[in-house]
Amino acid sequence: MTARAKGSANKTSPAADTATSGDRIYQRLARHVFDDLIAGRYEIGSRLPAERELCAEYGASRPAVREALIALEVQGYIDIRVGSGAYVRRLPGREDHPGFAITAFELTETRLAFEGEAAALAANHITDDEIAQLEGLLEDMTAENLRAKVTEDADRAFHMTIARATRNAGIVLMIEELWRLRSTSPACALLHNKARSAKIRPVVAEHRRIVEALRARDPQAARAAMRAHLAAVMDHLLFTTEALALEEARRTAAGVRARFSTATQ
């Protein structure tokens, strides 16, 4: 059962807070939950309200709630257990403050903006040899997807080949940094690890459409294919967090069925 203190105060919508603070909604929501932890609303070991309850209580979207919980998990305040929910791991002191690294959703949004334009520029400069390299990386990606342990070496090499094909050192450095953050930002690494655990793999067909547009030397088609691919990555990340909530809902429904079954025997 979720532990709550008596007389909980009414919550201000994180969206309303954001209008004056400049923070993203998930950051404001994480601060609200953080303040509740400091105030003693939840005890160590207690379960936080279900995602849908937090959405209603704070007037936030489900993706914002997920990002907020992941941010607090990265900092060690809560523990998100697959099929069970989010539990308080430790309580902050009044001198503590929540910190925020770039999230997987923010990073993918940034990649969508930069790598879409990089693909368009690469379409004007890419060579036949680089097209051949990309074809080889598609084969490597297919082979990697069949392995029990997920690796993304071919995926990274694919995107970096396109970056270099722009003939722009600044773009290469930017995309290199985005891929570095993908594995070094705690929030990014956590969610991508969850995605790998959920058997989500790079989709070869999406990457092949990018190659086809580059082979045609069509900047608009290359931009569209890259943006479609990264929009799908965003969907995969949402699916990963949705799967956690779905599993919890299934467990709850199974418990209800079991109780009713016992009552009718």
N, C-alpha and C positions, 0 to 999 in steps of 0.2 A: 504493500500500500504506500502511496506517496505521502511523505511527511510534510505537513504544512503548519506554519505557525498560525495562531489565532489572530483574527483582525487584520488580514492581509490588505495592504493599501491598494487602491485602484491604480491601474497602470496607464501611463501615457503611451500612446501609439509610438513605436520606434520611427515610423514614417514622419510623424509630426516633429519628433526630436531632431531628426535628420535635417529638416528644413532650416533649423537654426544652428546646428552644430557642424554641419558639413561632413559628418561621419556617414559611412554606408549603413543601411538599415540593419544588416546582420551585426555590425559592431555595436550599435545602440542596443539591440536585443541582448547581445552577450553581456553588455554592461548592466542591464536590468537584472538578468539572472545572477550575475556576479554580485550585485548589491543584495539580492535575496540571500545568497550564500553567506555574506558578511552579517546580515541581519538575523541569521539563525532560522530562516524559514525552512531550510532543509538540514537534516542531520547527515553525518557521514554514514554511507551505506544505504541511504534512502534513495528511492527512485524518483526522478523528476517526472512531471506530468508528461503524458504522451504528446507526440508532435502536434497532433490536431488540437489538443488542449492549449498548447503554447501558442499556436496560430491564433486561436480565438481570444486567449487572454491578452496577448500583446498586439493584436491586430496586424500580424506579419504574415508573409507568404511562407509556404513550406520550404522553398529553397533558402530563404533568409534564416528560418529556424535551423535548418540543417547546417548552414555555414556557421551560425552562432555556436551551436553545440560542438561542432568540430573544433572551432577556435578554443573553446574551453577545455576540450579533451586534450588538445595539443599541449596546453599549459598545465595539465595534470590535475585539474579541478574535478573533472567528471570522467567516467569510464563508459563508453558506449558499447554495450554488449549485443552482439547479433541475436535477434530473436527475443530480446528481453527488454531493452530500453536503455536509458541513460541514468547512471547512478553516481551519487556524490562520492568522490574519491578522497578529497581533502577540502578543508575550508580555508579561504583566504583570511589574512589578517587585515585590520583596518588600514594598515599602511601599504597594503598591496594594491596593484592596479593591473587590470587586464591589458595584455599586449597583443598586437595583431601583426602577423606576417601576411604576405600575399596568399590568398586562397587559391585552390585549384580552379574555381569558377572565374575569379579575376584573371588568373594567368591565361586561361583558355580564351577569355574575352580579348585579352591583349594580343594573344597569338592570332586570333581571328582577324584583327585589324592589321597587324604587321605582315603576317605571312600571306594574307590575301593579296596585298599589294606587291609583296616580293614575288609571288607566282606570276602576277601580271607583268612585272618588269623582266623576270627571267624568260618569259615567252619570247621576248625580243632579242635575247642574247644567248640562249642556250644552244649548245653544240650537239651534233649527232653523237659524239662520244659520251656526253653527259646524259643524253636520252638513254643510251645503252647502259650506263651506270644505274640509272633509275629502274630500268627493266630488270637488271640483275638484283637490285635491292627488293623488288617486288617478290622475286623468287625466294630471297633470303627471309623476307617477312612471312611468306607462306610456310616455310620450313620452321621458323621460330614459333609460329602459332600452334604447331603440332607438338611442341615440347611440353612436358609436364610443368616445368618451371618457366614462368613468363619472362622473356627478355625483350627489350625494346631497342636493341642496338641498330637493327635494320631501319626501324621507324625513324630514329634520330638521324641516321646517316642519310635517309631519303630527304628529310626536310633540310638538312644542312647542304646537301648537293644542290637543291633548288636555291637556297640562300646564296651560295657561291656563284650560281649561274646568273645572278643579278649584276655581277661585276661591280658591286658596291660594298666596300669594306665595312661601312657603317651598318648596313643591313645584316651582314654576316655576324658582326659583333653583337648586335641586338638579339638576333635569333639564337645565337650561342648562349647568351645570358638567360633568355627565357627557358631554354632547355636545362640550364644549370639550376635555375630556381625550381624547376619541376621536381627535382630530386633532393634539393637542399632546403627548401622552405618546409618547415614541419607540417603545416596545414596541407600543402600540396602533396607531400610525400605520403601523409596519412591516408588521404582520400584515394590516391592512385594505388596505394597498396591494397586498400579495400576493393578497388575495382579489379585488380589482378586476382585477389582471392575469390572474387565472384566470377572468375574465368572470362572477363572481358578482354578481348584481344584487339590489336589494330585491324581495321577492316581493309583487306587488300583491294576490294573492288572500288572503294572510295579513292584510294591512292592511285589506282589504275586510271581512273577518270582524269586525275590531275596530269598524269603522264600523257594521256591522249591529247589533252588540250595544249600541253607544251610542245608535243610533236607537231601539232598543227600550227604552232607559232601564233596562237590566238590568245592575246592578253585577257580579253573579257571572259572567255571560257575558262582560262586558267585561274583567274581571280574567283569566278563563281564556283569552280570545282574545289578549290582550297577552302573557301568560306563554308561550303556545304559540308566538307569533311570535318572542319573544326566545330561547326554547329552540331554535328552528330556526336563529336567527342563530348560536348557539353551535355547532350542528351544521355550519353552513357554514364557520365558522372552523376546525373540526377537519378538515373535508374539504380545506380549503386546505393545511394542514400535511400531511395524509395524502397529498395529491397529489404533494408533493415526495418523500415516501418511496416512493410507488408508482412514480413515474418512475425513481427510482434502481434499484428492484427490476427494472423492465422492462429497463433498460440492462444490469444484471448478467446477467439471463437471456439477453438477446440475445448478450452476450459468450460465455456458456457454450455456447450453440447454435452460434455461429461457430467456437469452438475444436473442438467435436465434429465439425462439418461438415468442417473442414480435415483433422482426423485420419482421417476415413473416406474421403477422396478418394485 
